[in-house]
Amino acid sequence: MPRSPVLFLLLLLLLPPLAPGLGLLGAGGRRQECVGHLHKARDGPCEFAPVVVIPPRGVHNITGAQVYLSCEVRAVPPPVITWKKVTRSPEGTQVLEDLPGDHVNIAVQVRGGPSDHEATAWILISPLRKDDEGVYQCHSANAVGEALSYGTVTVIDLSTPTFPAADDRM
């Protein structure tokens, strides 16, 4: 049965330090010297960059209704989560609009959880307008790194009546 390098590393981490000159027996019974040392940097959990656990999903609804997007992130230290709407300038370059901004129909909420080292952010759009349609970015960042995820809002405008074309059959 082949030996796993992960299992070997785990054993190295669990064993007490060896006296100088002593080593471990490796494959084929050969002695292998321990050359690495573990040093405790600080107390507490290991730090890591944000990871999106549950990204926002695409939603659709009619004008006047409401929609929400949610984004769940895991990170240590806890991340700062913000929402942005992705648009294009007249020149065609990507523009990120911080939310809620001046939008009276948009609310943003962030809370810790549901599990340790996680945070969840929501964006609620109510009432939904046709110009709310588009791509929304969930941006999470801490001292170690950042993560992005995207959700799409599709709006069906009921204020503009649509009639079947003459050749449409019901």
Contacts in CASP RR format, 6 or more apart in sequence:
PFRMAT RR
TARGET T0000
AUTHOR 0000-0000-0000
METHOD contacts of the structure
MODEL  1
MPRSPVLFLLLLLLLPPLAPGLGLLGAGGRRQECVGHLHKARDGPCEFAP
VVVIPPRGVHNITGAQVYLSCEVRAVPPPVITWKKVTRSPEGTQVLEDLP
GDHVNIAVQVRGGPSDHEATAWILISPLRKDDEGVYQCHSANAVGEALSY
GTVTVIDLSTPTFPAADDRM
3 27 0 8 1.000
12 24 0 8 1.000
12 34 0 8 1.000
13 38 0 8 1.000
15 24 0 8 1.000
17 34 0 8 1.000
18 24 0 8 1.000
18 34 0 8 1.000
21 33 0 8 1.000
23 31 0 8 1.000
23 32 0 8 1.000
23 33 0 8 1.000
23 34 0 8 1.000
24 31 0 8 1.000
24 32 0 8 1.000
24 34 0 8 1.000
25 31 0 8 1.000
25 32 0 8 1.000
26 32 0 8 1.000
45 76 0 8 1.000
45 117 0 8 1.000
46 76 0 8 1.000
47 76 0 8 1.000
47 77 0 8 1.000
47 142 0 8 1.000
47 143 0 8 1.000
47 144 0 8 1.000
48 75 0 8 1.000
48 76 0 8 1.000
48 144 0 8 1.000
49 75 0 8 1.000
49 142 0 8 1.000
49 144 0 8 1.000
49 145 0 8 1.000
49 146 0 8 1.000
49 147 0 8 1.000
50 73 0 8 1.000
50 74 0 8 1.000
50 75 0 8 1.000
50 79 0 8 1.000
50 140 0 8 1.000
50 141 0 8 1.000
50 142 0 8 1.000
50 144 0 8 1.000
50 145 0 8 1.000
50 146 0 8 1.000
50 147 0 8 1.000
51 73 0 8 1.000
51 74 0 8 1.000
51 75 0 8 1.000
51 147 0 8 1.000
52 71 0 8 1.000
52 72 0 8 1.000
52 73 0 8 1.000
52 138 0 8 1.000
52 140 0 8 1.000
52 147 0 8 1.000
52 148 0 8 1.000
52 149 0 8 1.000
53 72 0 8 1.000
53 73 0 8 1.000
53 74 0 8 1.000
53 118 0 8 1.000
54 70 0 8 1.000
54 71 0 8 1.000
54 72 0 8 1.000
55 71 0 8 1.000
55 138 0 8 1.000
55 149 0 8 1.000
55 150 0 8 1.000
55 151 0 8 1.000
56 69 0 8 1.000
56 70 0 8 1.000
56 71 0 8 1.000
56 136 0 8 1.000
56 138 0 8 1.000
56 149 0 8 1.000
56 150 0 8 1.000
56 151 0 8 1.000
57 69 0 8 1.000
57 151 0 8 1.000
58 69 0 8 1.000
58 151 0 8 1.000
58 152 0 8 1.000
58 153 0 8 1.000
58 154 0 8 1.000
59 67 0 8 1.000
59 68 0 8 1.000
59 69 0 8 1.000
59 151 0 8 1.000
59 152 0 8 1.000
59 153 0 8 1.000
59 154 0 8 1.000
60 67 0 8 1.000
60 153 0 8 1.000
60 154 0 8 1.000
60 155 0 8 1.000
60 156 0 8 1.000
61 67 0 8 1.000
61 128 0 8 1.000
61 155 0 8 1.000
61 156 0 8 1.000
62 128 0 8 1.000
62 155 0 8 1.000
62 156 0 8 1.000
62 157 0 8 1.000
62 158 0 8 1.000
63 127 0 8 1.000
63 128 0 8 1.000
63 129 0 8 1.000
63 130 0 8 1.000
63 155 0 8 1.000
63 156 0 8 1.000
63 157 0 8 1.000
63 158 0 8 1.000
63 159 0 8 1.000
64 126 0 8 1.000
64 127 0 8 1.000
64 128 0 8 1.000
64 129 0 8 1.000
64 158 0 8 1.000
65 126 0 8 1.000
65 127 0 8 1.000
65 128 0 8 1.000
66 124 0 8 1.000
66 125 0 8 1.000
66 126 0 8 1.000
66 127 0 8 1.000
66 128 0 8 1.000
67 124 0 8 1.000
67 125 0 8 1.000
67 126 0 8 1.000
67 128 0 8 1.000
67 153 0 8 1.000
68 122 0 8 1.000
68 123 0 8 1.000
68 124 0 8 1.000
68 125 0 8 1.000
69 83 0 8 1.000
69 122 0 8 1.000
69 123 0 8 1.000
69 136 0 8 1.000
69 138 0 8 1.000
69 151 0 8 1.000
69 153 0 8 1.000
70 120 0 8 1.000
70 121 0 8 1.000
70 122 0 8 1.000
71 81 0 8 1.000
71 83 0 8 1.000
71 120 0 8 1.000
71 121 0 8 1.000
71 122 0 8 1.000
71 138 0 8 1.000
71 140 0 8 1.000
71 149 0 8 1.000
72 113 0 8 1.000
72 114 0 8 1.000
72 118 0 8 1.000
72 119 0 8 1.000
72 120 0 8 1.000
73 79 0 8 1.000
73 81 0 8 1.000
73 118 0 8 1.000
73 119 0 8 1.000
73 120 0 8 1.000
73 121 0 8 1.000
73 138 0 8 1.000
73 140 0 8 1.000
73 147 0 8 1.000
74 115 0 8 1.000
74 117 0 8 1.000
74 118 0 8 1.000
75 117 0 8 1.000
75 119 0 8 1.000
75 140 0 8 1.000
75 142 0 8 1.000
75 144 0 8 1.000
75 147 0 8 1.000
76 117 0 8 1.000
76 142 0 8 1.000
76 144 0 8 1.000
77 142 0 8 1.000
77 143 0 8 1.000
77 144 0 8 1.000
78 112 0 8 1.000
78 117 0 8 1.000
78 119 0 8 1.000
78 142 0 8 1.000
79 119 0 8 1.000
79 140 0 8 1.000
79 141 0 8 1.000
79 142 0 8 1.000
79 147 0 8 1.000
80 140 0 8 1.000
80 141 0 8 1.000
80 142 0 8 1.000
81 110 0 8 1.000
81 119 0 8 1.000
81 121 0 8 1.000
81 138 0 8 1.000
81 139 0 8 1.000
81 140 0 8 1.000
82 98 0 8 1.000
82 99 0 8 1.000
82 108 0 8 1.000
82 121 0 8 1.000
82 138 0 8 1.000
82 139 0 8 1.000
82 140 0 8 1.000
83 98 0 8 1.000
83 99 0 8 1.000
83 100 0 8 1.000
83 108 0 8 1.000
83 121 0 8 1.000
83 123 0 8 1.000
83 136 0 8 1.000
83 137 0 8 1.000
83 138 0 8 1.000
83 139 0 8 1.000
84 96 0 8 1.000
84 97 0 8 1.000
84 98 0 8 1.000
84 99 0 8 1.000
84 136 0 8 1.000
84 137 0 8 1.000
84 139 0 8 1.000
85 96 0 8 1.000
85 97 0 8 1.000
85 99 0 8 1.000
85 134 0 8 1.000
85 135 0 8 1.000
85 136 0 8 1.000
85 137 0 8 1.000
86 94 0 8 1.000
86 95 0 8 1.000
86 96 0 8 1.000
86 134 0 8 1.000
86 135 0 8 1.000
86 136 0 8 1.000
86 137 0 8 1.000
86 150 0 8 1.000
87 94 0 8 1.000
87 95 0 8 1.000
87 96 0 8 1.000
87 97 0 8 1.000
87 134 0 8 1.000
88 94 0 8 1.000
88 95 0 8 1.000
89 95 0 8 1.000
96 137 0 8 1.000
99 106 0 8 1.000
99 108 0 8 1.000
99 123 0 8 1.000
99 136 0 8 1.000
100 106 0 8 1.000
100 107 0 8 1.000
100 108 0 8 1.000
100 123 0 8 1.000
105 125 0 8 1.000
105 126 0 8 1.000
105 127 0 8 1.000
105 128 0 8 1.000
105 129 0 8 1.000
105 132 0 8 1.000
106 123 0 8 1.000
106 124 0 8 1.000
106 125 0 8 1.000
106 132 0 8 1.000
107 123 0 8 1.000
107 124 0 8 1.000
107 126 0 8 1.000
108 121 0 8 1.000
108 122 0 8 1.000
108 123 0 8 1.000
108 124 0 8 1.000
109 121 0 8 1.000
109 122 0 8 1.000
109 124 0 8 1.000
110 119 0 8 1.000
110 120 0 8 1.000
110 121 0 8 1.000
110 122 0 8 1.000
111 119 0 8 1.000
111 120 0 8 1.000
112 118 0 8 1.000
112 119 0 8 1.000
112 120 0 8 1.000
113 119 0 8 1.000
113 120 0 8 1.000
114 120 0 8 1.000
119 140 0 8 1.000
121 138 0 8 1.000
121 140 0 8 1.000
123 136 0 8 1.000
125 132 0 8 1.000
125 153 0 8 1.000
128 153 0 8 1.000
128 155 0 8 1.000
129 155 0 8 1.000
130 155 0 8 1.000
130 157 0 8 1.000
130 159 0 8 1.000
132 153 0 8 1.000
132 155 0 8 1.000
133 153 0 8 1.000
133 154 0 8 1.000
133 155 0 8 1.000
134 152 0 8 1.000
134 153 0 8 1.000
134 154 0 8 1.000
135 150 0 8 1.000
135 151 0 8 1.000
135 152 0 8 1.000
136 150 0 8 1.000
136 151 0 8 1.000
136 152 0 8 1.000
136 153 0 8 1.000
137 148 0 8 1.000
137 149 0 8 1.000
137 150 0 8 1.000
137 151 0 8 1.000
138 148 0 8 1.000
138 149 0 8 1.000
138 150 0 8 1.000
138 151 0 8 1.000
139 146 0 8 1.000
139 147 0 8 1.000
139 148 0 8 1.000
140 146 0 8 1.000
140 147 0 8 1.000
140 148 0 8 1.000
141 147 0 8 1.000
164 170 0 8 1.000
END
